[in-house]
Amino acid sequence: MAYTRQYLAQEPTREHVDSLPGLTLLEFGAPNCGHCSAIQSALSTVLRDHPVEHLKIEDGSGRPLGRSFKVKLWPTFIALRDGKEVGRAVRPFTGGEIAALLA
């Protein structure tokens, strides 16, 4: 799966995310977040070279998935392998930080 431009209309459940096979990149953020917008070009470039499922999840107050991963700042990227967290990047400034998660 390639880069996802839009936030999901409905966030997945934690149970669904925990059951995903292979490598998955969760992106927690918000459409009005300047830091989130700033990293999108670099993220798009990184995901062209990495075969990974990318789930772009709008986060905020009352959103259980972000709370279950203890997300505090946006964007937060969490790499999962077979539903288990293998790394995270909080408010990365370069695509290299995201690529390191997927290596």
C-alpha positions as CSV (number, residue, x, y, z in Angstrom):
1,M,0.0,0.0,0.0
2,A,1.3,3.5,-0.8
3,Y,1.1,6.8,0.9
4,T,-2.3,7.8,2.2
5,R,-3.2,11.4,1.7
6,Q,-6.5,11.6,3.6
7,Y,-7.2,10.8,7.2
8,L,-9.4,7.7,7.7
9,A,-13.1,8.6,8.0
10,Q,-13.3,6.2,11.0
11,E,-10.4,5.2,13.1
12,P,-9.8,1.4,13.4
13,T,-10.2,-0.4,16.7
14,R,-7.1,-1.4,18.7
15,E,-8.1,-5.0,18.1
16,H,-8.0,-4.5,14.4
17,V,-4.6,-2.7,14.5
18,D,-3.2,-5.5,16.7
19,S,-4.2,-8.1,14.2
20,L,-2.6,-6.5,11.1
21,P,-0.1,-8.8,9.4
22,G,3.3,-7.6,8.2
23,L,4.7,-4.1,8.5
24,T,2.2,-1.2,9.2
25,L,2.9,2.5,9.7
26,L,0.4,4.3,11.9
27,E,0.4,8.1,11.5
28,F,-1.4,10.0,14.2
29,G,-2.1,13.7,13.5
30,A,-4.7,16.2,12.5
31,P,-5.5,18.1,9.3
32,N,-4.9,21.5,11.0
33,C,-1.5,20.5,12.5
34,G,1.4,22.4,10.9
35,H,4.0,19.8,11.9
36,C,1.8,17.1,10.3
37,S,1.5,19.1,7.1
38,A,5.2,19.8,7.0
39,I,6.4,16.2,7.0
40,Q,3.9,15.0,4.3
41,S,6.2,15.4,1.3
42,A,9.1,13.6,3.0
43,L,6.7,10.8,4.1
44,S,5.4,10.4,0.6
45,T,8.9,10.0,-0.7
46,V,9.8,7.4,2.0
47,L,6.7,5.3,1.4
48,R,7.5,5.0,-2.3
49,D,10.5,2.9,-1.4
50,H,8.9,0.8,1.4
51,P,6.1,-1.7,1.0
52,V,4.1,-1.0,4.1
53,E,0.5,-0.4,4.9
54,H,0.0,3.2,5.9
55,L,-2.9,4.2,8.2
56,K,-3.4,7.9,8.6
57,I,-5.4,8.4,11.7
58,E,-6.9,11.7,12.9
59,D,-6.2,12.0,16.6
60,G,-7.6,14.2,19.3
61,S,-9.5,14.4,22.5
62,G,-11.8,11.4,22.9
63,R,-10.0,9.3,20.3
64,P,-9.3,5.9,21.9
65,L,-6.7,4.5,19.5
66,G,-4.3,7.4,20.0
67,R,-4.7,7.1,23.8
68,S,-4.1,3.4,23.7
69,F,-0.7,4.1,22.1
70,K,0.0,7.0,24.5
71,V,0.2,9.6,21.7
72,K,0.9,13.1,23.1
73,L,2.4,15.1,20.2
74,W,1.6,15.2,16.4
75,P,2.6,13.8,14.2
76,T,3.5,10.5,15.9
77,F,4.5,7.6,13.6
78,I,4.3,4.1,15.0
79,A,5.8,1.1,13.1
80,L,4.1,-2.2,13.8
81,R,5.2,-5.7,12.7
82,D,2.4,-8.2,13.0
83,G,0.5,-5.9,15.3
84,K,3.4,-5.3,17.7
85,E,5.1,-1.9,18.1
86,V,8.7,-2.1,16.8
87,G,9.4,1.7,16.8
88,R,8.1,5.2,16.8
89,A,9.0,8.7,15.7
90,V,7.5,11.7,17.5
91,R,7.3,14.9,15.5
92,P,10.1,13.9,13.0
93,F,11.7,16.6,11.0
94,T,13.1,14.4,8.2
95,G,12.0,11.5,6.1
96,G,15.1,9.7,7.3
97,E,13.6,9.4,10.8
98,I,10.6,7.7,9.3
99,A,12.7,5.5,7.0
100,A,14.6,4.3,10.0
101,L,11.4,2.9,11.5
102,L,10.7,0.9,8.4
103,A,14.2,-0.5,7.9
